[in-house]
Amino acid sequence: MYAGLAPDFGRYVIEYPFGDIYARPGLDLRTRLLTAVAALAAVGDSEVPLGNHIRYALNVGCTRDEIVETIMQTSVYAGFPRAVKGLAVAEKVLAERSGGQ
């Protein structure tokens, strides 16, 4: 993705969060992914990474309800517009997972 402009950057984007941070002891993977979902929803302009992290969270056993509650919780600290946007991303991912139903 960044091969021409910044060849090492693509590697850093993967190695730091997934190789260094996610591999640390102290939190299980489900908790780390719900935390990432909350942070990305709070940031607000992160539809692609938020969608990806929702998919990852589902892949490690997080439930639809846990993801929805996590995003709803962000409304308290990041505001309703960001939570609404995050829920819209979750809705897309969950619809894609259920075959569009």
C-alpha positions in Angstrom: 0.0 0.0 0.0 2.8 2.5 0.8 5.6 0.7 -1.1 6.4 3.6 -3.4 6.2 6.5 -1.0 7.2 5.0 2.4 8.2 1.4 2.0 8.7 0.7 5.7 5.4 2.3 6.8 3.2 -0.6 5.8 5.3 -2.9 7.9 5.2 -0.5 10.9 1.4 -0.3 10.7 1.2 -4.1 11.2 4.2 -4.7 13.4 3.6 -2.1 16.1 0.0 -2.7 17.0 -0.3 -6.4 16.2 3.3 -7.5 16.9 4.1 -5.3 19.9 0.9 -4.0 21.6 -1.5 -6.9 20.9 1.1 -9.4 22.0 1.6 -7.9 25.5 0.3 -9.7 28.5 -2.4 -8.2 30.7 -5.5 -8.1 28.4 -7.0 -10.9 26.4 -7.5 -10.5 22.7 -11.3 -10.0 23.0 -10.7 -7.1 25.4 -8.0 -5.5 23.2 -10.3 -5.7 20.2 -13.3 -4.1 22.1 -11.0 -1.4 23.3 -9.8 -0.8 19.7 -13.4 -0.7 18.5 -14.2 1.9 21.2 -11.1 4.0 20.3 -11.8 3.9 16.6 -15.5 4.8 17.1 -14.4 7.7 19.3 -11.9 9.0 16.7 -14.8 9.3 14.3 -13.0 9.4 10.9 -11.9 5.8 10.8 -14.6 3.8 8.9 -12.2 1.3 7.3 -10.1 0.5 10.4 -13.3 0.4 12.6 -15.0 -2.0 10.2 -11.9 -4.2 10.1 -11.6 -4.2 13.9 -15.3 -5.1 14.3 -14.6 -8.0 11.9 -11.6 -9.0 14.0 -13.6 -8.8 17.2 -16.3 -11.0 15.7 -13.7 -13.5 14.6 -12.3 -13.9 18.2 -15.8 -14.4 19.7 -17.0 -11.0 20.6 -20.8 -10.8 20.2 -22.9 -8.4 18.3 -24.3 -7.1 21.6 -20.8 -6.5 23.0 -19.8 -4.6 19.9 -23.0 -2.5 19.9 -22.7 -1.7 23.6 -19.0 -0.8 23.3 -19.8 1.7 20.5 -22.8 3.1 22.4 -20.5 3.6 25.4 -18.4 6.0 23.3 -21.3 8.4 23.1 -20.7 9.4 26.7 -17.1 10.4 26.1 -16.9 11.2 22.3 -20.4 12.4 21.6 -23.5 11.1 19.9 -22.4 11.9 16.3 -19.3 9.6 16.6 -21.4 6.8 18.2 -24.0 7.1 15.5 -21.3 6.9 12.8 -19.7 3.9 14.6 -23.0 2.1 14.9 -23.6 2.7 11.1 -20.2 1.0 10.5 -21.2 -1.9 12.8 -24.5 -2.2 11.1 -22.8 -2.6 7.7 -20.3 -5.2 9.0 -23.1 -7.2 10.7 -25.3 -7.1 7.6 -22.3 -8.3 5.5 -21.7 -11.1 8.0 -25.3 -12.2 7.9 -25.5 -12.2 4.1 -27.2 -8.8 3.9 -30.3 -9.8 5.7 
